[in-house]
Amino acid sequence: MEFRHEMVIPNEDLPFRMFIFEGKDGNYKVTKHWHQSVEIFLVLEGAIDFYVNSRRFPLKEQDFVIVNSNEIHSIDSPEPNITIVLQIPVETFDEYREEAPYINFARRSPERNQYLADLVQRTFQAYEAREYGYELKVKSYFYEILYLLVTEFKEEKLDAEMVKQKKNLDRLSRITRYMKENYREEIRLEQVAERFGFSTTYLSRLFHKYAEVNYRTYLIDIRVKYAVRELVNTDREIGDIAMEHGFSDSRAFSKSFKKRYGCLPSEYRKRLLQEKKPE
């Protein structure tokens, strides 16, 4: 099972990102990953199983979970569901960390939890409706969510082991961000370790402990992820896509793709095209 660092980008018109969970059709898993944002997953219909730091949170209708910055989490959604995801850049809370290096939030009483869930749902409804002046309404709900989080949902103390994990994931996040920016190049473990002032042994240990894969596998995962976007959204030749995204040739890309998706890139593209055809 893989951990991966996920880049979270706010909606272009708002200081946060909000969307319907991509596993809405069921039979969907999100492998272990982490990112430097605060997330709220709110289930409106159906159910999902959520795992934070290996602790299971079975979520049903009107249940939510808060995922803090640099908390390792995964999702299992075997059944159809409608789940709102609100992602807030952790920098939003910088001035409320006080003297602590990190800030965490946790669920509270049923009444306050319901109030927070209602605010998240109203924010999404206003954003989806996009009526005249909707930006003001959405932002007003959003800032009320922020106020509620920092005044009622903020945890006062973090245990030492959690702080250690967050520090290590901070380090690894900087490295994986650099890898995402340079994945087309042949960036070797030794180069990256030297750039960030680590030994290759220490960097390898970070990847094995938190990503549960070696450095090379993680780099290939990034290349495949970005290549898939182009495979899906363009009609470019597969060989050209492979070369554009750091693979030596289409054969190397196909081998890595099949290992992760269970089929060849050409088969994957063909299947998607068939699904898009009007009946």
Backbone as a ProteinNet text record, in pm:
[ID]
protein_1_A
[PRIMARY]
MEFRHEMVIPNEDLPFRMFIFEGKDGNYKVTKHWHQSVEIFLVLEGAIDFYVNSRRFPLKEQDFVIVNSNEIHSIDSPEPNITIVLQIPVETFDEYREEAPYINFARRSPERNQYLADLVQRTFQAYEAREYGYELKVKSYFYEILYLLVTEFKEEKLDAEMVKQKKNLDRLSRITRYMKENYREEIRLEQVAERFGFSTTYLSRLFHKYAEVNYRTYLIDIRVKYAVRELVNTDREIGDIAMEHGFSDSRAFSKSFKKRYGCLPSEYRKRLLQEKKPE
[TERTIARY]
83.6	0	87.1	52.6	137.2	85.1	175.1	142	184.6	118.4	169.2	137.5	216.8	191	100.2	-7.5	-106.2	-100.2	-89.2	-90.8	-234.9	-268.2	-403.2	-401.7	-480.9	-485.8	-625.6	-637.5	-769.9	-844.8	-979.4	-1056.7	-1006.1	-1003.6	-942.6	-1007.5	-1137.1	-1207.6	-1224.3	-1165.8	-1186.9	-1057.2	-1048.2	-926.7	-926.9	-1001.9	-1008	-1050.8	-1053.9	-1099	-1215.9	-1320.4	-1439.6	-1494.4	-1527.2	-1572.3	-1642.7	-1706.7	-1767.5	-1661.3	-1649.7	-1551.4	-1559.2	-1443.4	-1437.9	-1483.2	-1495.7	-1541.9	-1692.1	-1767.2	-1912.3	-1984.6	-1926.3	-1992.5	-1965.3	-1884.8	-1854.2	-1741.5	-1707.4	-1599.6	-1472.1	-1434.8	-1324.9	-1242.6	-1112.4	-1022.7	-924.5	-892.4	-785.1	-676.9	-559	-451.6	-397.6	-320.2	-267.5	-187.6	-218.5	-148.9	-156.5	-89.3	-92.7	-74.7	-109.8	-88.9	-87.5	-44.5	-33.2	-156.5	-270	-394.6	-482.4	-588.3	-689.1	-807.7	-856.8	-968.9	-1088.2	-1207.1	-1329.4	-1401.9	-1427.7	-1507.1	-1645.2	-1748.8	-1885.7	-1970.8	-2024.2	-2107.2	-2251.7	-2307.4	-2447.2	-2538.9	-2493.1	-2570	-2474.1	-2524	-2441.6	-2347.9	-2234.1	-2137.3	-1999.5	-1895.9	-1758.3	-1682.1	-1574.2	-1483.6	-1360.2	-1332.3	-1220.2	-1118.1	-990.6	-884	-787.1	-764	-668.7	-565.7	-437.6	-331.5	-369.7	-428.4	-469.4	-593.4	-650.8	-774.3	-894	-990	-1103	-1217.5	-1273.5	-1390.2	-1497.8	-1593.5	-1702.8	-1799.9	-1813	-1895.8	-2024.7	-2136.5	-2266.6	-2322.2	-2449.3	-2508.9	-2496.9	-2450.7	-2430.2	-2312.8	-2233	-2108.4	-1994.9	-1896.3	-1778.7	-1654.2	-1541.5	-1412.5	-1325.1	-1245.5	-1147.4	-1010.5	-943.7	-807.4	-713.5	-619.7	-527.3	-407.9	-333.9	-213.6	-117.6	-64.3	32.7	-20.6	-147	-201.3	-220.1	-168.2	-176.6	-317.7	-381.2	-519.8	-548.1	-653.5	-696.7	-847.7	-907.1	-1053.1	-1092.7	-1197.6	-1257.3	-1405.2	-1449.6	-1591.2	-1647.6	-1685.3	-1737.4	-1874.9	-1952.4	-2088.2	-2097.3	-2196.7	-2217.1	-2240.6	-2195.3	-2209.7	-2200.5	-2248	-2225.7	-2154.9	-2030.1	-1946.6	-1883.3	-1904.7	-1842.8	-1702.6	-1606.6	-1469.8	-1435.7	-1399.9	-1352.8	-1206.3	-1120.1	-976.6	-931.1	-870.1	-827.6	-675.5	-605.8	-459.5	-421.4	-325.3	-290.5	-237.1	-182.8	-132.3	-242.4	-366.6	-480.6	-480.1	-425.6	-431.8	-301.2	-208.3	-75.7	-80.5	-160.8	-160.1	-233	-294.4	-366.5	-291.6	-170.6	-89.3	-29.2	-20.8	42.2	188	230	369.8	392.1	284.2	296.1	344.9	420.8	468.9	358.2	252.7	144.2	10	-96	-230.4	-315.3	-394.3	-481.5	-623.3	-719.2	-859.8	-920.9	-1024.1	-1090.2	-1239.3	-1317.5	-1463	-1496.1	-1615.7	-1659.3	-1794.2	-1880.7	-2011	-2098.5	-2198.2	-2288	-2351.7	-2387.6	-2452.7	-2357.6	-2232.8	-2137.4	-2091.1	-2080	-2045.2	-2151.5	-2278	-2386.5	-2385.2	-2354.8	-2348.6	-2239	-2122	-2013.1	-2052.8	-2116.1	-2160.6	-2260	-2351.5	-2449.8	-2381.7	-2279.5	-2207.3	-2136.7	-2073.6	-2004.9	-2105.2	-2219.6	-2320.8	-2375.5	-2401.5	-2451.8	-2348.6	-2221.3	-2114.6	-2116.1	-2126.8	-2126	-2250.2	-2365.8	-2489.4	-2483.5	-2430.7	-2419.3	-2321	-2211.6	-2111.2	-2168	-2242.3	-2300.5	-2408.5	-2490.9	-2600.4	-2546.9	-2439.8	-2374.7	-2473.2	-2559.7	-2651.3	-2575.8	-2639.8	-2575.7	-2520.7	-2392.4	-2328.9	-2292	-2292.2	-2266.6	-2130.6	-2032	-1898.5	-1900.9	-1981.4	-1990.1	-2053.6	-2159.1	-2225.4	-2132.2	-2064.4	-1973	-1861.9	-1803.2	-1694.6	-1742.3	-1865.4	-1917.4	-1932.3	-1981.6	-1991.1	-1852.1	-1760.7	-1625.2	-1557.8	-1568.6	-1503.5	-1572.4	-1700.4	-1766.7	-1713.4	-1684.8	-1623.1	-1486.3	-1406.3	-1273.6	-1284.4	-1377.6	-1395.3	-1433.4	-1523.4	-1567.5	-1451.1	-1370.6	-1257.2	-1157.6	-1118.6	-1014.2	-1064.7	-1196.4	-1247.7	-1303.5	-1350.8	-1415.6	-1357.6	-1292.6	-1246.2	-1094	-1026.4	-880.9	-835.3	-735.8	-677.2	-565.7	-561.4	-465.4	-323.6	-309.6	-176.6	-167.6	-49.6	-21.4	82	63.6	161.8	291.8	399.8	533.8	547.7	484.8	495.9	428.2	314.4	244.8	327.9	390.1	475.5	592.9	651.2	763.1	718.6	602	551.4	530.2	470.8	444.4	574.7	677.2	805.9	867.2	862.1	917.7	839.8	707.4	626.7	643.3	672.1	707.6	830.9	932.3	1054.8	1025.5	949.8	921.1	833.1	744	658.4	740.5	841.7	927.8	999.1	1039.5	1110.4	1016.3	898.1	804.8	753.3	743.9	706.1	813.2	939	1049	1043.9	1012.4	1003.3	891.7	778.1	666.7	702.9	786.4	825.8	931.2	1002.9	1115.1	1106.5	988.5	976.3	1012.7	1010.3	1045.1	1194.9	1272.9	1417.6	1457.2	1579.4	1630.3	1692.7	1607.2	1655.1	1680.8	1807	1846	1834.3	1823.9	1814.6	1932.2	2051.9	2171.5	2163.7	2110.8	2098	1999.7	1886.9	1783.2	1829.7	1894	1944.7	2043.8	2132.6	2232.6	2166.9	2067.7	1999.2	1935.2	1878.7	1806.2	1890.6	2016.4	2106.6	2089.7	2040.6	2023.9	2121	2146	2219.1	2121.3	2174.1	2085.6	2019.1	2089.3	2031.4	1911.6	1925.4	1815.6	1697	1722.1	1613.2	1542.3	1620	1559.1	1470.1	1516.3	1439.7	1307.9	1311.7	1188.5	1085.7	1131.2	1039.4	983.5	1067.2	1020.3	922.3	948.4	862.4	727.6	727.6	603.3	537.7	614.2	555.8	545.4	618.7	620.1	657.8	728.5	788.5	925.8	1010.5	1140.6	1129.8	1236.9	1238.8	1203.7	1264	1244.4	1097.6	1036.3	895	807.8	838.9	761.1	772.5	894.2	915.1	835.5	834.6	758.3	608.8	563.8	422.9	383.5	470	442.5	433.8	528.3	528.6	402.1	362.4	240.4	119.1	111.5	-3.8	-20.8	89.3	80.4	58.7	115.7	95.6	-50.1	-114	-254	-343	-314.7	-394.9	-392.6	-274.8	-264.4	-324.8	-310.6	-370.1	-521.1	-581.5	-726.5	-776.7	-700.3	-751.1	-701	-613.5	-565	-568.6	-545.8	-537.3	-393.9	-297.1	-156.4	-116	-14.7	37.8	93.6	71.3	114.3	265.8	338.4	484	529.7	461.7	496.6	467.1	353.6	318.3	422.5	464.5	564	693	742.7	867.7	853.3	737.3	712.5	714.6	681.4	666.4	774.7	891.8	1008.1	1038.1	957.3	983.7	1075.6	1155.3	1250.7	1181.1	1069.2	992	853.1	769.2	631.4	626	725	726.5	744.7	837.1	859.9	735.2	669.9	546.9	436.3	419.8	314.6	333.2	458.7	488.9	452.5	491.1	460.9	311.4	247	103.6	24.5	57.7	-15.9	-1.2	115.3	138.5	44.2	8.9	-73.9	-221.9	-254.5	-393.5	-449.2	-363.5	-409.7	-439.5	-404.8	-425.9	-325.6	-316.6	-226.2	-286.2	-203.5	-256	-355.3	-327.7	-418.4	-554.9	-557.2	-683.9	-759.8	-685.7	-747	-811.7	-740.4	-794.9	-916.9	-909.7	-1021.7	-1145.8	-1128.1	-1239.9	-1305.2	-1223.7	-1277.9	-1354.3	-1302	-1371.3	-1506.2	-1511.9	-1638.7	-1740.5	-1691.7	-1781.5	-1837.9	-1761.9	-1805	-1900.6	-1908.2	-1995.8	-2141.6	-2220.9	-2363.2	-2434.1	-2531	-2604	-2709.3
-119.4	0	124.3	221.1	336.9	459.2	541	675.4	765.2	875.6	970.1	1110.4	1204.8	1343.3	1402.1	1463.6	1516.2	1667.9	1725.8	1870.2	1919.2	2015.9	2070	2212.5	2239	2370.5	2429	2551.5	2610.2	2633	2639.8	2682	2820.3	2845.9	2968.9	3094.5	3089.9	3208.9	3216.5	3119.7	3114.2	3078.2	3111.2	3078.9	2936.9	2847.7	2708.3	2624.8	2493.2	2403.3	2321.7	2307.9	2233.6	2157.1	2027.6	1945.1	1821.4	1746.5	1618.5	1509.7	1427.1	1318.8	1234.2	1206.3	1137.5	991.6	936	798.5	786.8	881.6	886.4	765.1	698.9	583.9	452.6	457	335.4	255	142.9	56	136.5	217.3	312.2	319.5	322.6	333.7	447.5	518.4	617.2	566.1	541.7	485.5	589.4	543.3	631.6	746.6	866.8	985.2	1094.3	1204	1317	1444.5	1556.3	1684.7	1793.8	1912.8	2022.9	2112.4	2055	2130.1	2065.3	2135.2	2078.7	2039.4	1917.6	1867.1	1833.9	1861.2	1810.8	1727.7	1601.1	1512.3	1498.5	1543.4	1538	1450.9	1341.3	1250	1299.5	1323.7	1365.1	1245.8	1151.8	1030.4	912	794.5	675	666.5	601.9	582.2	556.3	591.6	559.9	521.1	447.2	416.1	503.6	579.2	672.3	627	638	597.9	714.4	753.9	860	802.6	803.9	743.7	602.3	526.6	386.5	369.6	478.1	468.1	477.3	385.8	378.8	468.5	545	628.6	589.8	505.5	473.8	591.4	653	772.1	738.8	779	765.6	905	913.6	1042.8	1143.2	1263.3	1375.4	1355.9	1252	1234.6	1303.5	1350.7	1408.7	1371.5	1388.3	1369.6	1488.9	1532.5	1638.8	1573.8	1603.8	1554.4	1673.4	1666	1776.6	1768.7	1877.1	1881.3	1769.3	1701.5	1593.6	1482.2	1447.8	1325.2	1224.9	1105.1	1002.6	944.5	946.2	900.2	826.8	746	670.2	654.7	614	606.6	480.1	416.5	301.4	332.8	339.1	368.8	261.4	146.2	37.7	67.5	154	183.7	326.8	355.3	492.7	587.3	709.6	808.7	948.5	1044.3	1185	1245.3	1281.7	1332.2	1464	1567	1697	1695.8	1747.6	1762.5	1911	1959.7	2097.7	2092.4	2154.8	2155.8	2300	2322.5	2456.6	2458.3	2543.6	2551.2	2578	2503.1	2514.3	2653.3	2725.3	2859.9	2954.7	2919.8	3000.4	3019.4	2920.8	2922.1	2966.2	3019	3049.7	3138.5	3241.9	3335.6	3280.3	3162.8	3102.9	2984	2958.4	2851.7	2895.2	3026.4	3083.7	3036.4	2974.1	2930.8	2788.9	2718.8	2579.1	2570.4	2465.8	2451.6	2408.8	2346.3	2296.4	2326.5	2318.4	2337	2218.7	2165.4	2052.2	2084	2019.4	2035	1897.8	1891.9	1764.8	1788.3	1682.2	1689.7	1723.5	1783.7	1823.3	1760.5	1834.3	1781.8	1757	1669	1643.7	1771	1863.2	1986.8	2073.4	2089.8	2172.8	2104.2	1971.3	1897.8	1918.5	1914.3	1932.7	2073.8	2171.2	2309	2324.8	2264.1	2269.7	2198.9	2083.1	2009.3	2092	2159.8	2244.7	2358.3	2418.2	2527.2	2478.2	2361.9	2306.1	2279.9	2222.7	2193.7	2321.8	2423.5	2550.2	2618.1	2606.1	2663.1	2599.2	2467.1	2396.3	2430.2	2434.2	2465.6	2604.4	2701.4	2837.6	2842.8	2768.7	2766.6	2700.6	2592.8	2522.8	2605.9	2675.7	2755.4	2873.3	2933.5	3045	3155.7	3189.3	3300	3431.9	3540	3671.4	3701.8	3736	3765.9	3644.3	3526.6	3403.3	3403.3	3471.9	3473.1	3527.8	3631.6	3691	3594.2	3526.1	3430.5	3314	3261.8	3149.2	3188.6	3305.2	3349.2	3374.9	3423.9	3447.4	3315.7	3211.2	3079.1	3025.9	3042.7	2990.8	3053.7	3185	3250.6	3215.1	3182.9	3133.6	2995.3	2911.5	2780.2	2798.6	2889.7	2915.8	2961	3053.3	3103.6	2990	2903.4	2790.8	2695.5	2669.1	2578.7	2632.1	2758.3	2809.9	2839.5	2862.2	2895.4	2775.2	2671.6	2560.2	2422.9	2408.2	2276	2259.3	2361.7	2357.4	2273.3	2185.5	2106.6	2187.6	2182.7	2264.8	2208.1	2076.4	2016.1	1897.7	1881.2	1765	1678.8	1546	1460.1	1458.7	1421	1428.7	1344.8	1227.5	1140.2	1202.4	1269	1336	1451.1	1528.7	1638.8	1584.7	1474.4	1413.5	1370.2	1307.5	1264.3	1383.5	1489.4	1607.2	1669.7	1675.2	1729.8	1646.6	1514.6	1427.7	1439.6	1450.1	1463.7	1601.3	1702.1	1833.3	1821	1752	1732.1	1657	1549	1467.5	1542.8	1627.9	1707.3	1802.9	1865.2	1954.6	1877.1	1756.2	1673.5	1627.8	1580.1	1531.7	1646	1767.8	1883.8	1911.6	1901.8	1919.6	1811.1	1688.4	1579.8	1605	1657.5	1686.7	1795.9	1889.7	2000.2	1958	1848.3	1808.3	1663	1602.8	1459.2	1420.5	1515.9	1484.2	1457.6	1508.6	1489.7	1359.6	1315.7	1195.2	1237.3	1265.1	1311.1	1188.9	1167.2	1050.3	1078.1	970.6	980.3	1060.3	1034	1101.6	1252.5	1293.1	1435.5	1503.3	1438.9	1497.3	1503.8	1398.5	1397	1510.7	1529.1	1635.3	1773	1789.7	1919.3	1959.8	1862.4	1893.7	1870.1	1836.6	1824.9	1698.9	1591.1	1463.8	1360.6	1257.7	1144	1058.5	981.7	893.8	790	747.1	649	707.4	831	895	917.2	965.9	992	862.7	757.8	627.8	580.8	604	562.5	639.3	769.5	849.2	792.4	759.1	705.1	569.8	484.7	352.3	361.6	452.9	461.8	524.1	634.2	708.2	682.4	646.4	615.4	465.5	388.1	242.2	194.3	279.9	242.7	308.3	263.4	327.5	454.3	529.4	658	641.3	543.4	525	494.8	410.7	377	500.3	582.5	703.4	798	811.7	897.7	847.1	717.2	660.1	681.2	670.4	696.8	838	934.9	1073.2	1083.4	1021.1	1028.3	967.6	854	789.7	877.6	935.3	1018.1	1134.8	1204.5	1317.9	1273.4	1160.4	1109.4	1069.4	1014.6	972.8	1092.1	1207	1326	1359.2	1350.4	1380.4	1268.6	1146.4	1032.8	1048.4	1096.4	1110.5	1234.2	1342.8	1472	1514.5	1435.4	1468.5	1343.5	1364.9	1251.6	1231.5	1280.3	1265.6	1118.5	1089.3	953.4	912.2	785.1	736.6	745.2	719.2	729	870.9	969.8	1109.9	1147.3	1098.1	1125.1	1065	942.3	874.7	955.2	998.8	1074.3	1209.1	1271.5	1402.3	1396.3	1279	1267.4	1181.5	1178	1122.1	976.4	908.5	768.3	758.1	653.2	637.4	607.1	535.8	504.1	456.3	425.4	385	249.8	163.7	32.9	49.2	135.9	159.3	218.5	311.6	372	267.1	185	82.6	-16.1	-53.6	-147.7	-87.3	37.6	104.3	129.9	166.2	193.6	67.8	-42.7	-166.7	-214.4	-193.4	-233.2	-160	-35.8	46.4	42.5	26.7	32.7	-100.9	-199.4	-331.6	-349.6	-250.7	-262.3	-171.1	-182	-97.7	41.9	144.2	279.5	287.1	214.7	216	159.8	53.3	-6.1	88.6	156.8	252.1	366.8	421	531.4	485.8	367.9	315.5	299	248.1	228.5	361.2	463.9	594.6	655.7	640.1	692.8	625.7	495.5	423.6	470	498.4	545.2	682.8	764.5	900.7	906.9	799.2	798.8	808.8	895.6	902.9	774.1	734.7	609.8	631
0	0	0	-83.1	-106.9	-32.7	20.1	63.2	-53.2	-71.8	-168.9	-121.4	-165.7	-131.1	-236.9	-194.4	-287	-288.6	-407.4	-419.4	-419.5	-334.7	-326.7	-379.3	-481.5	-543.6	-523.3	-468.4	-445.4	-575.8	-568.9	-684	-725.6	-854.9	-904.5	-847.1	-820.3	-775.7	-625.1	-550.2	-406.8	-333.6	-203.2	-127	-71.9	-133.2	-91	-210.8	-191.3	-297.7	-245.1	-327.2	-285.5	-404.9	-383	-493.8	-438.7	-528.5	-492.3	-505.9	-403.9	-400.9	-526.4	-586	-714.5	-707.7	-586.7	-575.2	-560.4	-616.7	-597.9	-655.4	-755.7	-818.8	-746.5	-640.5	-565.8	-629.3	-563.8	-610.9	-635.2	-535.4	-551.9	-424.4	-439.8	-325.5	-348.4	-241.8	-244.9	-150.9	-204.7	-123.6	-25.4	69.6	174.3	114.7	160.7	113.3	220	195.6	287.4	206.6	265.1	199.9	305.7	263.9	358.2	348.6	380.9	387.3	492.8	528.7	619	533.3	551	471.5	560.7	508.1	569.9	465	497	412.2	477	407.4	459.3	367.3	419.8	341.3	342.6	224	212.8	188.2	108	78.5	73.1	112.8	109	227.7	207.1	315.6	257.2	332.3	295.6	421.9	404.6	515.4	500.8	605.6	604.9	708.2	674.9	766.1	782.7	907.7	938.7	1035.5	992.8	1073.7	1118.9	1024.6	1044.2	1132.4	1182.3	1259.7	1165.3	1179.3	1087.7	1134.5	1038.8	1063.4	961.9	1000.4	907	900.9	783.5	768.7	696	755.4	689.7	665.8	626.9	592	706.3	670.6	762.2	858.1	837.3	913.3	838.8	912.6	849.4	928.2	864.1	929.3	894.8	990.1	966.2	951.2	841.2	818.2	828.1	920.4	942	848	841.3	758.9	799	697.6	719.4	808.8	791.8	850.5	736.6	755	651.7	651.8	534.6	529.2	398.4	402.7	285.4	291.7	178.7	168.3	94	142.7	75.5	56	-70.4	-98.6	-190.9	-134.9	-218.2	-278.2	-212.1	-256.9	-309.8	-395.2	-442.5	-325.1	-339.3	-233.3	-292.5	-216.6	-249.2	-129	-147.8	-39.1	-80	0	-24.3	35	-40.8	8.7	12.3	129.4	145.9	184.9	103.5	128.9	151.5	267.6	307.3	319.1	244.8	259	404.5	455.2	596.9	631	531.6	556.5	604.3	574.6	618.9	770.4	841.7	988.3	1054.1	975.5	1030.1	1154.3	1152.1	1265.3	1387.7	1374.3	1487.2	1547.6	1497.1	1555.3	1687.9	1707.5	1826.5	1834.1	1941.7	1953.7	1902.6	1869.6	1827.9	1682.6	1648.7	1510.5	1414	1466.8	1383.2	1449.2	1368.8	1421.3	1378.7	1472.2	1445.9	1489.9	1424	1459.3	1482.7	1568.5	1600.1	1619.3	1597.8	1617.1	1762.1	1780.7	1914.1	1946.8	2011.3	2052.9	1930.1	1941.3	1827.3	1772.2	1862	1818.2	1735.7	1783.5	1711.6	1583.3	1588.2	1467	1359.1	1399.7	1304	1246.2	1330.8	1283.7	1178	1202.9	1105.6	976.5	988.6	870.1	788.5	857.2	787.3	711.5	773.7	708.2	582.1	590.4	473.5	360.9	395.8	294.3	232.2	313.8	260.8	170.4	207.4	124.3	-13.6	-16.4	-144	-227.1	-162.8	-235.6	-298.2	-222.6	-275.1	-391.1	-379.5	-486.2	-611.9	-595.3	-709.7	-777.9	-699.7	-756.6	-837.5	-791.5	-860.7	-898.2	-805.6	-828.3	-817.2	-858.3	-856.7	-716.7	-712.2	-584.3	-502.2	-566.6	-491.6	-424	-484.6	-425.2	-283.1	-261.5	-128.3	-29.1	-72.5	17.1	49.3	-53.1	-32	64.6	43.2	130.3	272.5	285.9	421.7	496.6	429.3	491.9	524.2	428.6	446.5	567.6	581.3	695.9	827.3	821.6	941.8	979.5	877.1	901.8	966.3	912.5	969.4	1114.6	1140.2	1276.3	1370.7	1325.9	1408.2	1436.2	1334.3	1351.8	1454.8	1441.8	1530.8	1672.2	1687.7	1821	1896.6	1823.3	1891.8	1859	1743.8	1701.2	1711.1	1750.9	1759	1877.9	1853.6	1962.1	2027.9	2159.5	2233.3	2229	2234.3	2239.4	2144.3	2086.2	2001.8	2072.2	2065	2129.8	2050.3	2115.9	2057.8	1931.4	1928.8	1812.6	1690.8	1712.9	1602.6	1547.5	1636.3	1591.5	1509.4	1554.4	1481.3	1341.8	1332.1	1202	1110.1	1163.6	1082	1031.8	1116.4	1074.5	962.5	976.4	872.6	742	752.5	631.9	569.6	650.9	595.5	506.8	558.5	481.2	351.2	364.3	247.2	147.8	197.8	109.6	24.2	83.2	4.8	-106	-72.5	-170.5	-281.1	-245.1	-347.4	-433.1	-375.8	-456.9	-562.6	-521.8	-616.9	-724.7	-685.2	-782.5	-881.8	-835.7	-925.8	-1024.9	-981	-1068.5	-1170.5	-1142.9	-1227.7	-1273.7	-1267.9	-1294	-1436.8	-1529.3	-1668.1	-1684.2	-1588.4	-1592.9	-1523	-1546.6	-1479.8	-1346.7	-1248.4	-1117.6	-1028.2	-998.1	-920.8	-771.1	-694.9	-549.2	-492.8	-543.8	-492.5	-514.6	-630.7	-661	-566.3	-545.7	-461.4	-316.2	-269.7	-132.1	-110.6	-205.9	-193.2	-195.6	-281.4	-292.5	-160.6	-88.4	34.6	160.6	142.9	256.2	338.5	274.5	344.1	287	364.8	309.6	228.9	135	56.9	146.9	250.1	343.6	416.1	465.3	538.5	445.6	323.4	230.1	191.3	168.6	137.9	252.3	375.7	492.6	501.4	468.7	469.3	371	250.7	150.3	193.8	246.8	288	404.7	499.2	617.1	585.2	508.3	487.9	353.5	251.4	121.1	97.3	177	166	26.1	-46.6	-175.1	-178.9	-270.8	-282.1	-367.6	-367.5	-437.3	-585.2	-650.4	-794.2	-826.7	-747.2	-769.6	-754.3	-654.6	-632.7	-752.5	-807	-923.6	-1043.3	-1064.2	-1175.7	-1154.5	-1029.1	-999.2	-1042.6	-1015	-1054	-1206.1	-1275	-1421.2	-1480.9	-1428	-1478.8	-1452.2	-1332.8	-1296.1	-1393.5	-1424.7	-1515.3	-1660	-1697.4	-1833.2	-1855.1	-1750.6	-1762.8	-1795	-1735.2	-1763.6	-1912	-1971.4	-2113.8	-2198	-2153.1	-2223.6	-2232.8	-2125.3	-2116.6	-2190.8	-2183.3	-2229.1	-2366.7	-2429.9	-2564.4	-2651.5	-2780.8	-2873.4	-2923.2	-2846.4	-2884.4	-2888	-2966.8	-2974.5	-2837.7	-2803.2	-2671.9	-2656.4	-2764.2	-2758.8	-2728.3	-2787.6	-2761.5	-2616.9	-2565.4	-2425.5	-2332.6	-2363.9	-2281.1	-2273.1	-2388.6	-2392.3	-2322.9	-2337.7	-2276.9	-2124.6	-2070.6	-1925.4	-1860.2	-1923.1	-1855.9	-1882.3	-1965.5	-1996.9	-2118.4	-2121.3	-2231.2	-2363	-2356.9	-2476.6	-2435.2	-2533.2	-2505.3	-2433.5	-2459	-2392.8	-2241	-2202.5	-2059.1	-1994.2	-2064.3	-2013	-1999.3	-2100.7	-2098.8	-1984.4	-1960.6	-1852.6	-1716.9	-1695	-1568.2	-1554.9	-1665.3	-1664.3	-1629.7	-1695	-1671.9	-1528	-1468.6	-1330.4	-1235.9	-1270	-1181.6	-1217.4	-1346.9	-1390.5	-1439.8	-1454.1	-1492.2	-1639	-1720.7	-1864.9	-1935.3	-2067.3	-2144.2	-2163.1	-2184.6	-2206.2	-2322	-2429.2	-2544.5	-2507.7	-2427.2	-2383.4	-2291.9	-2205.8	-2112.2	-2188.9	-2285.6	-2365.8	-2445.6	-2504.3	-2582.4	-2495.8	-2375.3	-2283.4	-2248.1	-2222.3	-2188	-2304.6	-2424.5	-2542.8	-2562.6	-2538.1	-2551	-2447.8	-2326.1	-2219.9	-2249.7	-2325.1	-2355.8	-2472.8	-2553.6	-2669	-2626.3	-2692	-2658.7	-2697.5	-2615	-2643.6	-2750.1
[MASK]
+++++++++++++++++++++++++++++++++++++++++++++++++++++++++++++++++++++++++++++++++++++++++++++++++++++++++++++++++++++++++++++++++++++++++++++++++++++++++++++++++++++++++++++++++++++++++++++++++++++++++++++++++++++++++++++++++++++++++++++++++++++++++++++++++++++++++++++++++++++++

